[in-house]
Amino acid sequence: MSQHTSFIGQEPLIVHTRPVIDMDDEQFFQFCQLNRDLRIERTAEGDIIIMAPEAGSSGRGDSELVFQFEQWARRDGTGQVFGSSTGFNLPNGATRSPDVAWVRNERLDALTDEQWHKFLPLCPDFVPELRSPSDSVRVLQDKMEEYRENGARLGWLLDPVGKQVHVYRPSAAVEVLEKPGPVSGEPLLRGFVLDVPQIWAVMERKR
């Protein structure tokens, strides 16, 4: 078994850098470009997080999530969808790469060409995160709170293990949907309904 394959399913590797090394956004971007084979995030405290490749079940779930959302976004036309390899520099200094992200067009139009070709200096308007079997719910909940605190207008934590969807909105208590059917993104995502049972199905190898 290769070293790369044996990393699947393990907890992320956390590298503490401050105060010895303190990279600004440009330096961190270049660091990631030098290590393009790695999935890397950065916390607001400057810690570097190196994440394992996805397992097959999570990869299929993410693919289905992007597929459903991209179909809606092209019809809607008010924003753009980004996949899990896109980096976002949040206002608190963290750099995150959510499973899927959606940003309104007017916010993207305000970016310069230089900003567009690097990690985007904003928090997405909508962020769904899909839990893999090896992910800690607490860690993902903290990330969803971080997105909300940094300006996300809607967040979904999809938990196929617990068969739950945690819904995050500004200035509101987290809503937990138990064994949900289709979940609506209204009013932010006009007309979008996520087929959650289909996400669970593809992760369980059901076509």
Residue, then its C-alpha position, 0 to 999 in steps of 0.5 A: m500500500s502506498q503512503h498516499t493511500s494509507f493516509i485516507g481516513q486519517e485525522p488531518l495533520i495540524v502544523h503549528t507555525r506561529p510565532v516562528i513562521d507567520m505567512d501572509d495571504e500571498q505567502f500562504f498561496q505560494f506555499c499551497q502552489l508548491n504543494r498542489d498535491l495536498r489538501i491544505e487549509r489554514t486556521a485563523e490562528g495560523d495553524i496549517i491543516i493538511m487533510a487526507p484524500e477523500a474516501g470513495s463514499s465521500g467523493r461520490g457524495d461531494s460529486e452529487l452535491v456539486f451536481q445538484f447545486e450546479q444544475w440549479a445555479r445555472r438556471d438561477g444565474t445570480g451566483q457562481v458555484f465553487g468546488s472543494s479545491t477553491g480557497f477562500n481567505l475569510p475576514n478572520g484570517a483563516t483560509r478554508s476550502p468548503d466542499v461546495a460554495w456559492v457566491r453572488n455575482e455582484r460580489l465576484d464582479a467587485l474582485t480584481d483580476e489578480q484577486w480572481h486568480k488567487f484564493l478569493p478574499l471573501c466568505p461564501d454566501f452559502v456553504p454546505e459541508l458533507r461529513s465523511p465517516s472519519d470526520s469529527v462532528r464537533v470540528l465541522q460544527d466549529k467550521m460552520e460557526e466560523y463561516r457564519e461569523n464571517g458572513a455566510r448567509l446560509g450553511w448546511l452541515l450534512d451528516p450521513v452518519g447521523k442522518q441529519v442536516h444542521v442549518y446555520r443562518p445569521s442570528a438564529a439558533v442552529e436548526v437540526l433536521e432529523k432524517p430529512g427529505p428534500v431540503s429547501g434553500e429559500p429564501l437565499l437560494r430561490g427555487f433550490v431544493l437539495d435531494v438529501p436522500q439521494i446524497w445518502a444513497v450514492m454514499e451507500r453505493k445505491r444508484 
